[in-house]
């Protein structure tokens, strides 16, 4: 009897100490419908919102938080003009990187700033011929010194390229060395076009096990198109299955791409 009581007590304590996985959202193209989509959310969440500059981001942050009290955090996701490279990378325009980095370092509002760096090759592939080593050093130095400016950095990185290769091109950074939080994009809607669902689920589970050990955040999707106007989506049932895999394996936060696609069916899957 005593042994049974001990087992039950331990089980209850485990449940009490467990923390629910946070489900957050990327929003790459905020517009007049963004707040409407956000109004559907009835759980604590974070919004990673794309903005051209800090002033634009502050407007989104104020609007989002005022419209839904369960938005516990709004994170600044700077994007460049298409002709500047769009994403943060060594191939981007040096002046554009300087503009983004200097603006946040010299901001008058010194409160904590969450910042998302989307580390991807340039939108225009011709830029791949112009790798800039100075830009790589510039990005590295910004991430390394971000804490000095009260900035917390999250880096969005590709999941299907080895980290050592991404690091070589300045598209991945180790948290132990740089203090960033790593987010891996695992958008299975791409893979499900060519592979059976059970294979994709198996590959996802294998990746997520590693991410849980490394305390890496996982990006899931797509439930709405990105900059490439993708037509493929994961269904609500698939999203639910992927969220269950992430939760069961101990992932602390998943970020769904993107908020624009949220509807009652996806919301039901998340719940």
VMD Tcl script that draws the C-alpha trace (Angstrom):
set ca {
  {0.00 0.00 0.00}
  {2.83 2.37 0.92}
  {4.58 1.63 -2.36}
  {1.38 2.40 -4.26}
  {1.02 5.73 -2.44}
  {4.62 6.61 -3.29}
  {4.05 5.81 -6.99}
  {0.84 7.88 -7.08}
  {2.52 10.79 -5.29}
  {5.45 10.77 -7.72}
  {3.07 10.68 -10.69}
  {1.06 13.64 -9.35}
  {4.25 15.61 -8.71}
  {5.42 14.92 -12.26}
  {2.15 16.21 -13.67}
  {2.28 19.28 -11.46}
  {5.83 20.12 -12.51}
  {5.17 19.65 -16.24}
  {4.79 22.79 -18.30}
  {2.57 22.99 -21.35}
  {4.21 23.50 -24.74}
  {3.84 27.04 -26.03}
  {2.26 27.33 -29.48}
  {3.36 30.53 -31.23}
  {2.99 31.96 -34.73}
  {5.08 33.54 -37.45}
  {3.43 36.36 -39.40}
  {5.41 37.39 -42.45}
  {2.80 39.68 -44.03}
  {0.85 41.49 -41.30}
  {-2.19 43.34 -42.62}
  {-5.74 44.25 -41.66}
  {-6.70 40.57 -41.22}
  {-3.89 39.79 -38.78}
  {-5.73 41.15 -35.74}
  {-8.86 39.25 -36.81}
  {-6.89 36.00 -36.90}
  {-5.30 36.80 -33.58}
  {-8.75 37.29 -32.02}
  {-9.34 33.53 -32.50}
  {-6.53 32.67 -30.10}
  {-7.69 31.76 -26.59}
  {-4.38 30.52 -25.15}
  {-1.10 32.23 -24.26}
  {0.99 32.70 -27.37}
  {3.78 34.72 -29.00}
  {3.73 36.40 -32.41}
  {6.92 36.69 -34.48}
  {6.05 39.54 -36.81}
  {7.96 40.69 -39.89}
  {8.61 44.44 -40.10}
  {10.77 46.73 -42.24}
  {12.00 48.78 -39.29}
  {11.72 49.15 -35.54}
  {9.04 51.84 -35.66}
  {6.78 49.58 -37.72}
  {7.40 46.74 -35.30}
  {6.46 48.86 -32.26}
  {3.15 49.69 -33.94}
  {2.41 45.99 -34.43}
  {3.49 45.15 -30.89}
  {1.18 47.75 -29.36}
  {-1.74 46.76 -31.60}
  {-1.40 43.02 -31.03}
  {-1.07 43.23 -27.27}
  {-3.95 45.68 -26.93}
  {-6.29 43.50 -29.03}
  {-5.58 40.17 -27.33}
  {-4.27 39.95 -23.77}
  {-3.15 36.38 -24.34}
  {-0.43 37.56 -26.69}
  {2.35 37.39 -24.12}
  {5.15 38.39 -26.46}
  {5.68 40.06 -29.83}
  {9.08 39.46 -31.43}
  {10.70 41.71 -34.03}
  {11.45 39.87 -37.28}
  {13.34 42.32 -39.52}
  {13.09 41.75 -43.25}
  {14.95 43.65 -45.95}
  {13.69 44.85 -49.30}
  {13.69 42.15 -51.97}
  {16.48 43.85 -53.89}
  {18.55 44.00 -50.67}
  {18.39 40.22 -50.14}
  {15.19 40.04 -48.05}
  {16.60 37.66 -45.40}
  {19.55 38.19 -43.06}
  {22.62 36.59 -44.59}
  {26.17 37.34 -45.78}
  {24.68 37.82 -49.28}
  {22.47 40.72 -48.20}
  {23.35 44.37 -48.84}
  {25.93 45.53 -46.30}
  {24.14 48.88 -45.91}
  {20.83 47.14 -45.20}
  {22.39 45.01 -42.46}
  {24.01 48.09 -40.93}
  {20.65 49.88 -41.00}
  {18.85 47.08 -39.17}
  {21.58 46.41 -36.61}
  {22.37 50.04 -35.82}
  {18.72 50.95 -35.39}
  {18.14 48.39 -32.64}
  {21.47 49.03 -30.92}
  {20.85 52.79 -30.85}
  {17.14 52.69 -29.98}
  {15.97 55.09 -27.28}
  {13.62 52.55 -25.75}
  {16.05 50.35 -23.84}
  {13.53 47.78 -22.62}
  {14.14 44.15 -23.52}
  {13.80 43.51 -27.25}
  {13.15 40.04 -28.65}
  {14.58 39.83 -32.15}
  {14.28 37.08 -34.76}
  {17.00 36.75 -37.39}
  {15.77 34.69 -40.34}
  {19.03 33.25 -41.64}
  {18.46 32.13 -45.22}
  {20.13 32.50 -48.61}
  {18.95 35.51 -50.62}
  {15.60 35.60 -52.36}
  {17.28 36.41 -55.68}
  {19.58 33.46 -56.33}
  {22.00 35.51 -58.46}
  {23.19 37.02 -55.19}
  {24.70 33.64 -54.29}
  {27.63 34.61 -56.52}
  {28.48 37.49 -54.16}
  {29.24 36.00 -50.75}
  {30.47 38.77 -48.43}
  {32.85 37.68 -45.64}
  {32.56 41.10 -44.00}
  {28.80 40.63 -43.77}
  {29.31 37.24 -42.10}
  {31.56 38.88 -39.50}
  {29.04 41.70 -39.07}
  {26.17 39.27 -38.39}
  {28.34 37.19 -36.06}
  {29.43 40.23 -34.06}
  {25.86 41.51 -33.77}
  {24.62 38.20 -32.37}
  {27.62 37.89 -30.04}
  {27.13 41.37 -28.54}
  {23.31 41.56 -28.61}
  {22.96 41.07 -24.85}
  {25.01 44.22 -24.27}
  {22.13 46.12 -25.89}
  {19.41 44.22 -23.99}
  {18.45 42.24 -27.10}
  {17.62 38.53 -27.04}
  {18.34 36.86 -30.37}
  {16.49 33.92 -31.91}
  {17.93 32.52 -35.14}
  {15.70 30.77 -37.67}
  {17.69 28.10 -39.45}
  {17.09 25.44 -42.07}
  {16.62 21.87 -40.86}
  {17.66 19.86 -43.91}
  {21.22 21.17 -44.24}
  {23.94 20.08 -41.77}
  {24.70 22.67 -39.10}
  {28.43 22.63 -39.86}
  {27.70 23.70 -43.44}
  {25.21 26.38 -42.34}
  {27.77 27.69 -39.84}
  {30.38 27.89 -42.60}
  {28.09 30.27 -44.53}
  {26.95 32.27 -41.51}
  {23.46 30.73 -41.47}
  {23.66 28.95 -38.10}
  {25.00 29.88 -34.67}
  {25.55 27.70 -31.62}
  {23.68 28.97 -28.53}
  {26.43 27.78 -26.18}
  {28.86 30.12 -27.91}
  {26.68 33.07 -28.96}
  {23.76 33.05 -26.51}
  {21.09 32.90 -29.20}
  {18.02 30.67 -29.17}
  {17.89 28.36 -32.17}
  {14.70 27.73 -34.17}
  {14.71 24.99 -36.80}
  {12.25 25.21 -39.69}
  {10.71 21.80 -40.26}
  {7.91 22.57 -42.68}
  {6.64 19.12 -43.56}
  {4.24 20.46 -46.22}
  {7.25 20.45 -48.57}
  {8.19 16.84 -47.78}
  {4.61 15.53 -47.86}
  {4.43 16.40 -51.55}
  {6.94 13.66 -52.38}
  {7.02 11.26 -49.39}
  {4.34 9.15 -47.69}
  {2.98 10.60 -44.45}
  {4.35 7.79 -42.28}
  {7.87 8.44 -43.60}
  {7.58 12.18 -42.97}
  {6.27 11.53 -39.44}
  {9.17 9.17 -38.75}
  {11.71 11.73 -39.99}
  {10.03 14.49 -37.97}
  {10.11 12.40 -34.79}
  {13.81 11.68 -35.29}
  {14.57 15.39 -35.74}
  {12.38 16.48 -32.84}
  {14.12 14.08 -30.45}
  {17.40 15.81 -31.24}
  {15.84 19.28 -30.99}
  {14.37 18.45 -27.57}
  {17.81 17.36 -26.31}
  {19.37 20.56 -27.68}
  {16.55 22.78 -26.34}
  {15.82 23.91 -29.89}
  {12.49 25.45 -30.88}
  {10.66 23.91 -33.84}
  {8.91 25.70 -36.71}
  {5.95 23.77 -38.18}
  {3.82 24.40 -41.27}
  {2.80 25.56 -43.70}
  {-0.78 26.59 -42.99}
  {-0.49 29.70 -45.21}
  {1.89 30.67 -48.05}
  {5.16 32.49 -47.56}
  {7.17 34.74 -49.84}
  {7.24 32.01 -52.53}
  {3.41 31.78 -52.72}
  {3.44 28.08 -51.87}
  {0.20 26.20 -52.55}
  {0.86 23.17 -50.32}
  {-0.47 23.08 -46.74}
  {-0.57 20.61 -43.91}
  {-4.08 19.65 -42.88}
  {-5.44 20.29 -39.36}
  {-5.13 16.54 -38.64}
  {-1.47 16.56 -39.64}
  {-0.81 19.70 -37.61}
  {-2.37 18.04 -34.56}
  {-0.22 14.94 -35.06}
  {2.95 17.04 -35.39}
  {2.10 19.08 -32.30}
  {1.54 15.85 -30.35}
  {4.93 14.53 -31.46}
  {6.64 17.76 -30.37}
  {4.80 17.88 -27.04}
  {5.37 14.21 -26.22}
  {9.10 14.54 -26.88}
  {9.51 17.59 -24.66}
  {9.69 20.56 -27.04}
  {9.02 23.77 -25.08}
  {7.78 25.92 -27.98}
  {6.63 25.37 -31.53}
  {6.06 28.22 -33.98}
  {3.50 27.71 -36.73}
  {3.95 29.33 -40.14}
  {1.86 31.37 -40.37}
  {-0.87 33.16 -38.43}
  {-2.78 34.15 -41.60}
  {-3.84 30.53 -42.12}
  {-5.42 30.10 -38.68}
  {-9.09 29.12 -38.72}
  {-11.46 27.15 -36.49}
  {-10.22 23.79 -37.81}
  {-6.57 24.55 -37.18}
  {-7.50 26.07 -33.83}
  {-9.29 22.87 -32.87}
  {-6.20 20.88 -33.81}
  {-4.00 23.10 -31.65}
  {-6.32 22.80 -28.68}
}
mol new
graphics top color blue
foreach p $ca { graphics top sphere $p radius 0.5 }
foreach p [lrange $ca 0 end-1] q [lrange $ca 1 end] { graphics top cylinder $p $q radius 0.2 }
display resetview
